[in-house]
């Protein structure tokens, strides 16, 4: 099996885990979790320099899931990578579980930042990236942004800060699925043109299909090779990717599938090439 086929296999397993986790918890955010799976898979299983048996390794690459409501995607990825047992995934959001509804760095091995309040993740990633430069460390920092959270003012303060400090060890990846809890971004509060806005703030910007592993790979390598400025990868994705009745449906932003829907989703994912 070549690298790309292996990544596709892992991504499918992560999507299956997401469906099962959210179904068992009876609540969660399947749409935005499923849309960012291919990005997380590429980062953890091909690009990031990490040690699951030593989660606090000082020289590890860092990641901040700024769209914290997509925590099931990150939890399933961390479990698949070996940070903790995949059996724990069934405890999502249960009392005493290390896997709460939003990421908690004090509870979950492998988490670099607690998130949930939208708009704050890029600022935290800036701090990690700036610390890396001041300490002359070689690690890179990745932050996964949701498109809806670009409506938060703090994002733009952070974008200005990252460019000011020339944080070329920082890569922001925008999971641009076009939907937020109340509807299409364009109707709720238009965020476009994202490309031109970040360029105006001094960023290097790349635009890709966020489900194409070749394009994700190439974009991350381009970001690593870019000097003197941070990089934004605008990854166009499909909310609910891989499950036909969830794809591009705003109603699946924060709803759990019932048992019948769960079985249908599993059947589709197992029989698909996503």
PyMOL commands that set and color helices and strands:
alter all, ss='L'
color gray80, all
select helices_A, chain A and resi 3-25+30-35+37-47+52-54+68-81+86-91+121-134+148-151+153-164+185-189+194-200+213-225+250-252+259-270
alter helices_A, ss='H'
color red, helices_A
select strands_A, chain A and resi 62-65+141-146+170-176+179-180+183-184+204-209+231-236
alter strands_A, ss='S'
color yellow, strands_A
deselect
rebuild
show_as cartoon
